[in-house]
């Protein structure tokens, strides 16, 4: 069975920590980052909780890639 853990976090540091934790488990081959804008759904998650986080998206994702973490995104946002 394949398990894909979903991560909903307000801050990148905690999101990256959980992505690393889950990717080191034998049951998870990738992680899913749930992105919520506070419009499509009531909650806000990274990058919508941090000013300028979208501009730094490539750098943030490179951090995960350098750890060999496979990521998919679940966009729960009004304007993808």
C-alpha positions in Angstrom: 0.0 0.0 0.0 1.2 3.5 -0.8 0.7 6.2 1.7 1.0 9.9 0.8 1.1 12.1 3.9 -0.5 15.5 3.5 1.2 18.4 5.2 -0.7 21.6 6.1 1.6 24.1 7.8 1.7 27.9 8.2 5.5 28.1 8.2 8.1 26.7 5.8 10.4 25.5 8.6 7.8 23.1 10.0 6.6 22.0 6.6 10.2 21.1 5.5 10.7 19.3 8.9 7.6 17.2 8.3 8.4 16.5 4.7 11.9 15.2 5.7 10.4 13.1 8.5 7.8 11.5 6.3 10.1 10.9 3.3 12.4 8.9 5.5 9.7 6.4 6.3 9.4 3.2 4.3 5.7 3.7 3.8 5.9 7.1 2.1 7.4 7.6 -1.3 6.4 11.2 -1.6 4.7 14.0 0.4 1.8 16.2 -0.5 1.9 19.8 0.5 -1.6 21.2 0.9 -1.7 24.9 -0.1 -4.7 26.9 1.2 -5.3 30.5 0.5 -8.0 31.4 3.0 -10.4 32.2 0.2 -11.2 28.8 -1.4 -11.1 27.2 2.0 -11.2 29.0 5.4 -7.7 28.0 6.4 -4.4 29.6 5.3 -1.2 27.6 4.9 2.3 28.3 3.6 3.0 30.3 1.4 -0.1 32.4 2.0 0.8 33.0 5.7 4.2 34.4 5.0 4.8 37.7 3.0 7.1 37.0 0.0 7.0 33.2 0.4 5.6 32.7 -3.2 8.5 34.7 -4.6 10.9 32.3 -2.8 9.1 29.1 -3.9 11.9 27.9 -6.2 14.5 28.2 -3.4 12.2 26.4 -1.0 11.5 23.6 -3.3 15.2 23.2 -4.1 15.8 22.7 -0.4 13.4 19.7 -0.5 14.9 18.4 -3.8 18.4 18.5 -2.3 17.1 16.0 0.3 15.6 13.8 -2.5 12.0 14.5 -1.4 9.4 14.0 -4.0 6.6 16.6 -3.6 3.1 17.0 -5.0 0.8 19.9 -4.3 -2.9 20.0 -3.5 -4.0 23.5 -4.4 -7.0 24.6 -2.4 -6.9 28.1 -3.7 -9.3 30.5 -5.5 -7.0 31.4 -8.4 -4.5 28.7 -9.3 
